[in-house]
Every structure is written in C-alpha cells, then in structure tokens.
Amino acid sequence: ERKLQDPQLYSGEFDPLNSTVPATKIEVTFGRTEVIDNTLNPDFVRKFVLDFFFEEKQNLRFDVYNVDTRSSNLSKHDFLGQMFCTLGEIIGSTGSRLERTLSGIPGKKCGTIIFTAEELSNCRDIATMQFCANKLDKKDFFGKSDPFLVFYRSNEDGTFTICHKTEVIKNNLNPVWQSFTIPVRALCNGDYDRTVKVDVYDWDRDGSHDFIGEFTTSYRELSRGQSQFNVYEVTLLSFKVESECNPSQPTSLHYMSPYQMNAYAMALKAVGEIVQDYDSDKLFPAYGFGAKLPPDGKISHAFPLNSNTEDPNCVGIEGVLEAYFQSLRTVQLYGPTNFAPVINQVARCAAEVTDGSQYFVLLMITDGVISDMAQTKEAVVNASSLPMSIIIVGVGPAEFDAMEELDGDEVRVSSRGRFAERDIVQFVPFRDYIDRSGNQVLSMARLAKDVLAEIPDQLLSFMKTRGIEPRPPLPATSDSPSMSTTTTATTTPAPKQRNTHA
C-alpha cells in the first residue's frame, strides 16, 4: 500500500494489516499478511497462492487495518480501507500489476493498494541458506549498526518484489544471520538464472531504516555453495535444496527404493513385458521429457534416456528400466509438463513406415498435469492418421481431467476444427490399480490388460482404412524364430518432474 491514512496522527505508531478475502458464492477469509511496523508505505512479504480459473469470475476483497493490539479479532483494530476486484483483473493488467484506490471511509482518502501476480512454476524445491557479513558501515551515532537483509525477486517486467527478510542483529558490524528456508518458486519462480537482489539495512525503531548496501545474485549462483559477494562483504555460509522431485528423496514419485520399484518402473514393466512379445528385435527407443540435461542445463522435452542421441534404443524392457534409473542420476527433473514434443518425435518415426509393416505404441508415464494442451491435441490429431497408438499412465495424486479429454472414448479429440481420424489414446490413473492387499503382481496385470485392451482394435482400424491386408506368415528357418507377426511396438517411457514445472 502507498500513502495510507494514519489514524494516530501524533503517535507515529502504525501497523497496517492486509486481509485478503475471495468472494465467490460464499465469502471466505483467505489469509492475512504479516504486520509492518511504523510505516504508511508497507511492502508486505507474505504471498498468497490462488488457483486461477479463466472461465470463472473470482471476486476478491482486500481489507486493510491498523493493528492496535495482539488480538486476532479485526473489530479490535482500526479499519483503514478496502478494495474490490477480480483475480482476472489482476492477471489481465499490464505486467500483471494492478494499482487501485482504497475506499470505505466516507470523506477520507485511504491511499492506494498495489497487487502483482505471477503464474507459479511447478517447482517444489525448498532452499535453506545462511548469510553473514563483515565490516558493515556504522550507521548509529551511539552504537554500531543493527543490520538485516531484505531479499527481492525480479519480476518479468524488470521490477522487484520483496520475498524475504532476515531477523535484525543488534549492534553488530559482523553479523551472522540465522539460516532460513524459502520455496524456490518464491525466490525466483523456478527460474534458476533470474536475478535475486539483496539489500542490507540498519534497523531503526521509527521505521526509517538506513540503507547500507546491496548486491545481486541468482539461485544458480547461490546453489554453487559457499561464496562471497566481495563488494559488500556479505558471505553465503551454507545452501541446500530439498526437492519433492529429487529421486533421492522418499517423497519423490521417482524415488529409487532398494525394496520395491517406484510407480514409473512398475507401470513400465507391466505394460512393456506384454508389448515386447510383439516386437521382433526387442529394441525400444526410450525418451524422457521435462528435464535439464548436462552439462549446460538445457531443458528438453524429448531426450533419449540412454543419453545417445544417435541411437536411443534400449535392449528389452530391462534395458529401458536400466536407462531410466541411470537418467535419474544424471539429469535434473524440471517442468513444465509438455507432451507434444515426444508425441511428435514418435509420429515422425511412424510417418516413415505407413505400409503396415510396423505399428508404433507410445507409452507415456507422467505425474504432471499437462501444460501444452493445445499443442498436444494438435499432435494427437496429426498422429491419428499414422500407424501408432498412445498409452498414458498417470502416477501420483494429480488431477488428470485433461487426460480424459485426450482419451477420446466419448468425444473424438479435435484441434483447429479438425477431428482425430481415429481414437488412438488410452489413459488410466495408476492409483486405480494399487492393490491395497499388497498383491502387486495381480494389480499390475490388471493395469496392463486395461491399457492394452484397445490396441488391437486401433491397429485394425488403421489397417482397414488404408486397405492393408494381413501378410502371410513368414516360413520358419534355422536363422529365424517362428514369429508370425512383423509388427513393431515402440514403447517410449517418459520420467517427468511435477509441478514438473517434471
């Protein structure tokens, strides 16, 4: 807020509190900011995370109060003004920055309130860091300085938004601040190279804090470990990251437990062991999507799990599993969840063989809500005329409503007025196949049966529309096993970070 009304004109004591209330059908208090002491121009640190629905009108009300006591009852505090808007107005404003006048007190100017909004990445990393400083400037006449740090993340329009404040260290020019934990998306919204600005201030009781200095850095620079920002003599003492998407963490869906396979591996093994019987050479190109690749951290949505861009083939399903586990040790899982690149990758292969000699089955395993729905629908529509089918297995607790739209059992998928020539997508949520009695063998067999049930009809529909007749079986020879099929099933598993901004 800026230029708020001071209800205590002579005391100078002013503690504004911002209360955010979304009002849709029922008015519910969403949350409160922290209290900022002694200022008419507060910059609140606390952020609020709201789900945005483009198709809905999401009404918001913001009330501002001056805090007089420790009571949580707002009636005990001075009302300073309020403002009504919708979430869409904030997001739709230039730079997603909305400035409005506060009202609610007749005949008085209540000041202005400023909102900024930004779409959050799916990054779930949590960073813990600690700083110290040396030889800071002496600002107090009778003492040294009472320093504290203020962290700002840069916005897309070049402005900065406060995201964290340290505690104040009293009367010390060589302070060591306590370690603190902050979500990475609050610090940089998952963009590791986004500028992070840090200001150093000397705390004053009246709120007119003295500026000591500043420096800029980035999450990537911080994550390299202990370093010194020499100009201002501020040193990063420690830095660590905890990630829900880190395969070494038990909370990750990619967690490589020594006792049992994770959901990705179980789904891959269940489906792959059946499909591989119809593949003559047992070579499976396997891709991942949603990761930063070494050595430069380039983001890819269709990279070979075996790191071989010339030959992404893995020998058998066991080879695919081995490549998957190895990739977890070498890449950094990263969002968003884009399906189109890997679908188009397989579609290019299928487009080269349309004479009926090969049929491609793309198996996608994901824990992320799809991010490129429009591009994916177009990719599916284009692929529907090719000899391929797509199986999607959703793992984890995410809502997979969009996947049901791709699985065109009820309504055929369409894009830009074009409908898919055939229904080629089958989706199942992995959680529906978790056997609570612990019998994984039976539950995985049921999973494989359900996801593969539509493949024969999808294959036949392609062959019939192209007028391709079955070929006579190949005669058995000493060099050739007696296999009556020449169909190739290409399975492409894709490990993915969640809210995988895989």
WORA-V484742 format. One line per field, one symbol per residue. ss: DSSP state (h for helix, s for strand, l for the rest). psi: psi as a letter, one per 30 degrees, with the letter a starting at -180 (. if undefined). burial: # if it has 9 or more other C-alpha atoms within 8 Angstrom, else .. A space follows every 10 residues. Layout:
BEGIN
ss->???
psi->???
burial->???
END
This chain:
BEGIN
ss->lsllllllll llllssssss ssslllssss sslllsslll llllllllll llllllllss ssssssllll lllhhhlsss sssssshhhh hhlhhhssss slslllllll lsssssllll lllllsssss ssslllllll lllllsssss ssssllllls ssssslllsl lslllsllls ssshhhhhll llllssssss ssllllllls sssssssshh hhhlllsssh hhlsssssss ssllllllll llllllllll llhhhhhhhh hhhhhhhhll llssslssll sssllllsss llssllllll llssshhhhh hhhhhhhhhh lssllllllh hhhhhhhhhh hlllllllls ssssssllll llhhhhhhhh hhhllllsss ssssllllll hhhhhhllll lllssllssl llllsssssh hhhllllllh hhhhhhhhhh hhllhhhhhh hhhhhlllll llllllslls llllllllll llllllllll ll
psi->lkhlkjfiff egkjikkkkk jkjcekkkke lkllkkkhkf ikjkeklkjk kkjefljjkk kkkklkkfag kfjffflkkf llkkaleeee eflkghjkkl kkafjkgkkf alkkkkkkkk lgkgkkkklk lllkhlkjfk efacliklkk kkkklfgflk kkfkkllkjk hkfiljlkkl kkkefeeghf jfgkkkkkkk lkkkegfikk kealllalee eeffaklkie eghkkjelkl kkkfgjffkf fkfgkikffl lleeeeeeee eefeeffgke fhkjkkllki lkklfggkkk gikkfggjfe jgkkjleeee eeeeeeefff ljkkaajkee eeeeeeeeee ffiggffkkk jjjkklgkkk fheeeeeeee eeffglillk kkjklaglkh eeeeeeihee kkklkhfkkk eljgkkkkke ffgjjffgif eeeeeeeeee ffefeeeeee eeeefghklk lkkkkklffk likgkgkkjj kjljkkkl.. ..
burial->#####..... ...####### ###....... ..##.##### .#..#..... ......#### #######... ......##.# ###.###### #.#..###.. ###.#....# ####.#.... ########## ####.#..#. ...####### ####.....# .##.##..#. #####.#... .######### ...####### ####..#.## .#.##.###. .#..###.#. .########. ..#####.#. .#####.... ########## ######.### ..######## ###.....## ######.... .######.## #.######.. ########## #######..# #.##.##### ########## .#...##### ########## #####....# .#######.. .####...## .######### ..#.#..... ..######.. ##.....##. ####...#.. .......... ..#..##### ########## ##
END
